[in-house]
Amino acid sequence: MPLIRANSVLPAKRTDIQLHTADGLALVGELAVPADREPVATLICLHPLPTHGGMMDSHVFRKAAWRLPALAGIAVLRFNTRGTSSVRGTSEGAFSAGVDEKYDVAAAIEYAEFADLPAIWLLGWSFGTDLTLMHGFDPAITGAILLSPPLRFSQPAHLATWAAGGKPLTALVPEFDDYLRPAEATERFAAIPQAEVVGVPGAKHLWVGDAETVLDEVVRRVAPEVPVPLPRDWDGPMESGDMSSYADRTVAAFADVPVPKALED
């Protein structure tokens, strides 16, 4: 069977969406759901820092949307936070360093609720983990997964909210992260008794070359009935995605590596 490559797009129902915030902004996004069945769980993706190239097409989230509806029956909702651009378009507003983005997170959760999407999980990456911790604790949320959490904008009070609420929280922490490595992450997240800190050997902040590991760990938690590791090949329709998008620049914005090499997975 053909291998699933970095630019492989598996079947799904993909819809361009628009989120509307309580402070009057329109945010662009996409919802990908399984093509042939109801989803078993939902991921709301909160992207890395937009001032450093993060957006809804950042490579792990793009691969999640391209693969997980077909491989795991998971719905994937991606969107650009305020002032962020990607090939999907530019969301209204301006970057607010995690303050007014509270309205963006709320709008995404509200959309998932109104769409009757099941088992809603937040999947934050870098800056998106701060948004998750600061603004993501909501009755509609089943739990959250944090990729490369820097704990830059979030404060102890936010961790205390998650601790008191008891919802599941997993932090996937690269061994060679630029900001927070597994040992320190274990200490910092001890404030949340139910938090699970998973160190990922050999990984770095951008998860270049480790997206499949990330997706396996995400599926293990949000859809435990789905066998992992996920298949690495696909016997069915498969398209090739556009590799010339803003997503290609995300890795280059953070890492001093050539874009083509960075996109290999």
C-alpha positions as CSV (number, residue, x, y, z in Angstrom):
1,M,0.0,0.0,0.0
2,P,1.2,3.6,-0.6
3,L,3.0,5.2,2.3
4,I,1.4,8.2,4.0
5,R,3.8,11.0,3.4
6,A,4.1,14.6,4.8
7,N,1.9,16.0,2.1
8,S,-0.6,13.1,2.0
9,V,-4.3,14.1,2.3
10,L,-6.7,11.3,3.3
11,P,-10.4,11.4,2.7
12,A,-12.6,13.7,4.9
13,K,-15.4,16.2,4.7
14,R,-13.6,19.5,4.9
15,T,-15.5,22.8,5.3
16,D,-14.2,26.3,5.5
17,I,-15.7,27.9,8.6
18,Q,-15.9,31.3,10.2
19,L,-15.9,31.8,14.0
20,H,-17.5,34.9,15.5
21,T,-16.0,36.2,18.8
22,A,-17.9,38.0,21.6
23,D,-15.9,41.2,20.8
24,G,-17.1,41.3,17.2
25,L,-14.3,39.7,15.2
26,A,-14.5,37.0,12.4
27,L,-11.9,34.3,12.5
28,V,-11.2,32.0,9.6
29,G,-10.8,28.2,10.0
30,E,-11.6,24.8,8.8
31,L,-13.4,21.8,10.1
32,A,-12.4,18.3,8.9
33,V,-14.7,15.4,9.9
34,P,-14.7,11.7,8.8
35,A,-16.1,11.2,5.3
36,D,-18.0,8.0,6.1
37,R,-19.0,8.0,9.7
38,E,-19.7,10.1,12.8
39,P,-16.6,11.4,14.6
40,V,-15.7,9.7,17.9
41,A,-13.9,12.7,19.3
42,T,-13.0,16.3,18.4
43,L,-9.7,18.3,18.5
44,I,-9.7,22.1,18.6
45,C,-6.2,23.1,17.6
46,L,-4.7,26.2,19.1
47,H,-1.6,27.2,17.1
48,P,1.9,28.4,18.0
49,L,2.9,32.1,18.3
50,P,1.7,34.0,15.3
51,T,4.4,36.6,15.6
52,H,6.9,33.7,14.9
53,G,5.0,32.0,12.1
54,G,2.4,30.0,13.9
55,M,-1.0,29.6,12.3
56,M,-3.7,27.0,11.7
57,D,-1.5,25.3,9.0
58,S,1.5,24.7,11.3
59,H,2.7,21.3,10.3
60,V,1.5,19.1,13.1
61,F,-2.0,20.6,12.9
62,R,-2.1,20.3,9.2
63,K,-1.1,16.7,9.3
64,A,-3.8,16.1,12.0
65,A,-6.5,17.5,9.8
66,W,-5.2,15.6,6.8
67,R,-5.0,12.2,8.5
68,L,-7.0,11.8,11.7
69,P,-10.5,11.9,10.3
70,A,-9.7,8.9,8.1
71,L,-7.3,7.0,10.4
72,A,-9.0,7.6,13.7
73,G,-12.4,9.0,13.1
74,I,-11.5,12.3,14.9
75,A,-12.9,15.7,13.9
76,V,-10.2,18.4,13.6
77,L,-11.1,22.1,13.9
78,R,-8.3,24.5,13.1
79,F,-8.5,28.3,13.0
80,N,-6.3,31.4,12.9
81,T,-6.4,33.4,16.1
82,R,-7.0,37.2,15.8
83,G,-4.6,38.9,13.3
84,T,-3.1,35.6,12.1
85,S,-2.8,34.7,8.4
86,S,-2.5,31.4,6.4
87,V,-3.6,30.3,3.0
88,R,-7.2,30.0,4.4
89,G,-7.1,33.8,5.0
90,T,-6.5,36.3,7.7
91,S,-8.6,36.5,10.9
92,E,-9.7,40.0,11.9
93,G,-8.2,41.8,14.8
94,A,-4.7,42.0,16.1
95,F,-2.4,39.8,18.2
96,S,-3.0,40.4,21.9
97,A,-0.3,38.3,23.7
98,G,-2.9,35.9,25.0
99,V,-5.3,38.4,26.5
100,D,-8.1,39.0,24.0
101,E,-7.5,35.6,22.5
102,K,-9.8,34.4,25.3
103,Y,-12.6,35.4,22.9
104,D,-11.1,33.3,20.1
105,V,-10.8,30.2,22.3
106,A,-14.4,30.7,23.5
107,A,-15.7,31.1,19.9
108,A,-14.0,27.8,18.8
109,I,-15.5,25.9,21.7
110,E,-18.9,27.5,21.0
111,Y,-18.7,26.5,17.4
112,A,-17.9,22.9,18.3
113,E,-20.8,22.8,20.7
114,F,-23.3,24.2,18.2
115,A,-22.1,21.6,15.6
116,D,-22.8,18.8,18.1
117,L,-19.2,17.6,17.9
118,P,-18.4,14.9,20.4
119,A,-15.8,14.7,23.2
120,I,-14.2,18.1,22.6
121,W,-10.4,18.2,23.4
122,L,-8.1,21.2,23.1
123,L,-4.8,20.6,21.4
124,G,-2.5,23.5,22.1
125,W,1.0,23.9,20.7
126,S,3.5,26.3,22.2
127,F,1.6,29.7,22.5
128,G,-1.5,27.6,22.0
129,T,-0.8,25.7,25.3
130,D,-0.8,29.0,27.1
131,L,-4.2,29.8,25.5
132,T,-5.4,26.4,26.6
133,L,-4.3,26.8,30.2
134,M,-5.4,30.5,30.4
135,H,-8.8,30.3,28.6
136,G,-9.6,26.7,27.8
137,F,-11.1,25.3,31.0
138,D,-14.7,25.1,30.0
139,P,-17.6,22.8,30.9
140,A,-17.8,21.7,27.2
141,I,-14.2,20.5,27.2
142,T,-13.4,16.9,27.9
143,G,-9.7,17.6,28.4
144,A,-6.5,19.0,26.9
145,I,-3.2,18.0,25.3
146,L,-0.3,20.4,25.3
147,L,2.5,20.2,22.8
148,S,5.8,21.9,23.8
149,P,4.3,24.0,26.6
150,P,6.6,27.0,27.4
151,L,4.4,28.2,30.3
152,R,5.3,31.7,29.2
153,F,2.0,33.6,29.4
154,S,0.0,31.3,31.7
155,Q,0.3,31.8,35.5
156,P,0.0,29.6,38.6
157,A,-3.6,30.7,39.0
158,H,-4.4,29.1,35.6
159,L,-2.8,25.9,36.6
160,A,-4.8,26.0,39.8
161,T,-8.0,26.2,37.8
162,W,-7.2,23.1,35.9
163,A,-6.1,21.3,39.2
164,A,-9.4,22.1,40.9
165,G,-11.4,21.1,37.8
166,G,-9.9,17.7,37.5
167,K,-10.2,17.4,33.8
168,P,-7.5,15.3,32.1
169,L,-4.4,17.2,30.9
170,T,-1.4,15.8,29.1
171,A,1.8,17.6,28.3
172,L,4.0,16.2,25.5
173,V,7.4,17.7,26.2
174,P,10.3,17.3,23.8
175,E,13.6,16.1,25.2
176,F,15.4,19.0,23.6
177,D,12.8,21.7,23.9
178,D,14.0,25.3,23.6
179,Y,11.9,26.5,26.6
180,L,10.7,23.8,28.9
181,R,12.2,20.3,29.1
182,P,10.7,17.2,30.7
183,A,12.3,17.4,34.1
184,E,11.3,21.0,34.7
185,A,7.9,20.4,33.1
186,T,7.3,17.6,35.6
187,E,8.1,20.0,38.5
188,R,5.9,22.8,37.1
189,F,2.9,20.6,36.3
190,A,3.0,19.0,39.7
191,A,0.6,21.8,40.6
192,I,-2.0,19.9,38.6
193,P,-2.3,16.5,40.3
194,Q,-4.0,14.8,37.3
195,A,-1.5,16.2,34.8
196,E,0.5,13.7,32.8
197,V,3.9,14.8,31.6
198,V,5.3,12.7,28.7
199,G,8.9,13.3,27.7
200,V,9.5,12.5,24.1
201,P,13.1,11.3,23.4
202,G,15.0,13.1,20.7
203,A,12.2,15.6,19.9
204,K,12.5,19.4,19.7
205,H,10.1,22.2,20.1
206,L,8.8,22.1,16.5
207,W,8.3,18.3,16.4
208,V,10.1,18.2,13.0
209,G,10.3,14.5,12.1
210,D,8.1,13.6,15.1
211,A,4.6,14.5,13.9
212,E,3.6,10.8,13.7
213,T,4.7,10.3,17.3
214,V,2.6,13.3,18.4
215,L,-0.5,12.1,16.5
216,D,-0.2,8.6,18.0
217,E,0.0,10.1,21.5
218,V,-2.9,12.4,20.9
219,V,-5.1,9.6,19.6
220,R,-4.1,7.4,22.5
221,R,-5.8,9.9,24.8
222,V,-8.8,11.3,22.9
223,A,-9.9,8.1,21.2
224,P,-8.4,5.2,23.3
225,E,-10.5,2.7,21.4
226,V,-8.5,3.4,18.2
227,P,-5.4,1.2,17.9
228,V,-2.0,3.0,17.9
229,P,0.4,3.4,16.3
230,L,-1.7,4.6,13.5
231,P,-1.2,3.1,10.1
232,R,1.7,4.5,8.1
233,D,0.2,3.5,4.8
234,W,-3.2,3.9,3.2
235,D,-5.1,1.6,0.8
236,G,-7.6,4.1,-0.6
237,P,-8.0,7.5,-2.2
238,M,-5.2,9.9,-1.3
239,E,-4.3,13.3,-2.6
240,S,-1.2,15.5,-2.3
241,G,-1.6,18.7,-0.3
242,D,-0.1,22.1,-1.2
243,M,3.3,22.3,0.3
244,S,3.9,25.9,-0.7
245,S,1.6,27.4,1.9
246,Y,2.4,29.6,4.9
247,A,2.9,26.3,6.8
248,D,6.2,25.8,5.0
249,R,7.5,29.0,6.6
250,T,6.5,28.0,10.1
251,V,9.4,25.7,10.6
252,A,11.8,28.1,8.9
253,A,10.6,30.9,11.2
254,F,11.6,28.9,14.3
255,A,14.4,26.7,13.1
256,D,17.5,27.2,11.1
257,V,16.9,24.4,8.6
258,P,16.0,24.5,4.9
259,V,12.3,24.3,4.3
260,P,12.2,21.1,2.2
261,K,14.2,19.2,4.9
262,A,12.0,20.6,7.6
263,L,8.9,19.3,5.9
264,E,10.1,15.8,5.7
265,D,8.3,13.6,8.2
